Amino acid sequence: MNKRISVVFVAVTIITATFSVWLINSKRQDQAIHLISKDHPFSFVKSLDGTEVDGDIRQNNDGNLVVSGELKRLFDYYLSATGEKDLSDIQTQIEKILDQKLKPVAARQAKQLLSQYIAYKKALVSLEKEGTNNAHAGDDVFATVKTRWQRMHQLRAQFFNEKEIQAMFGFDDAYDQDALARLVISQDKTLTEAQKKEKLLALDNAMSPELREAKTAPYQLIHLNEQTEKMRREGASEDDIYRMRAAATSPEAADRLAQVDRDSNDWNRRIKHYLEQRQQRGLTTSETMTADQQTQLQQLRNQLFTAQEQKRLSAYE
């Protein structure tokens, strides 16, 4: 496996945790405060329209905030709109939700943690850029990943105390460390196949029930996708597909998957129409385009896409 493939495999393996955690959390019913789409009834961003709010917020009987990975996922849900909305607007939206749902002390604590989290995310972007700039073709993949992990953990300590780090990042860290440990074992040429199986089995036995469930979630998603495609080929309705997904996961998860389908179909329809219109009108994006052609092309873009969506068009042109 060459360096590029190894890096991609590491990234995909680790990023899978995000959806896995989401799929599992969609089944949980024991959250103290669960947010739903009506908790942001005013216009926020199109990409979140109609979706169920990810994550939850908790407060104890004394009115203090309970810090958890669910709270981090709530922050990430809204911060995913970065690019469609200014960061300051996103932060204001989250703070409104916190004020609506929490008691004053807990809300104040949550808003302070949000500020810390946003500052951490900004610093993390800079750290990743620095790491990319310093990377060399001959660097060992696993050593590079380990170094980045260490630097990321050091960075967290600048913004959070140990209790907050464990509560917000503990589960995701355990997931990622398990994934990386398995990858290291699979690529270790000094081990026989029997020794690899033994070490992997030891990791299996050491997993917590929560981690074990998270590890099986991607396979559940793959099965759902395969079943969905099979049903569509056989002429099943979207209602039939929704009921199948709801039975396999939960109504909330089925709602989200249905919204993903709708968004994907809408985007593909608009892209197809856009490319067809460009061809029919003889419009190109070359430097030889006249001012009138540039105006026509921009008008076409404005008709079909928002300003933020237009930033993605270069991938299709």
WOLINDA-V233883 format. One record per pair of residues at least 24 apart in sequence whose ideal C-beta (glycine too) atoms are under 7 Angstrom apart, sorted by the first residue. I is the first residue (numbers start at 1). J is the second residue. Records with the same first field share a line. If there is no record, write none. Layout:
I->J ; J
This chain:
1->187
3->141
6->141
7->141
9->183
10->141 ; 145 ; 180 ; 183
13->179 ; 183
14->176 ; 179
16->218
17->172 ; 175 ; 176 ; 214
19->221
20->214 ; 217 ; 218
21->214
22->54
23->217 ; 220 ; 221 ; 249 ; 253
24->213 ; 214 ; 217
26->249 ; 250 ; 252 ; 253
27->249 ; 250
31->56 ; 70
32->58 ; 59
33->57 ; 58 ; 101
35->74 ; 97
39->97
40->93 ; 97
44->81 ; 93
45->81 ; 84 ; 85
46->306
47->81 ; 84
48->81
50->259
51->256 ; 259
52->252 ; 255 ; 256
53->77
57->98 ; 101 ; 102 ; 110
59->102 ; 103 ; 106
63->103 ; 105 ; 106
64->105 ; 106 ; 109
65->106 ; 109 ; 110
67->113 ; 164 ; 167 ; 168
68->167
69->167 ; 168 ; 171 ; 172
71->110 ; 168
72->117 ; 168
75->114 ; 117
79->121
83->308
84->308
91->118
116->159 ; 160
119->159
120->155 ; 156 ; 159
123->155
124->152 ; 155
127->151 ; 152 ; 155
142->184
145->180
171->210
174->211
175->211 ; 214
178->203 ; 207 ; 211
224->248
270->304 ; 305
271->316
273->304
274->300 ; 304
275->316
285->317
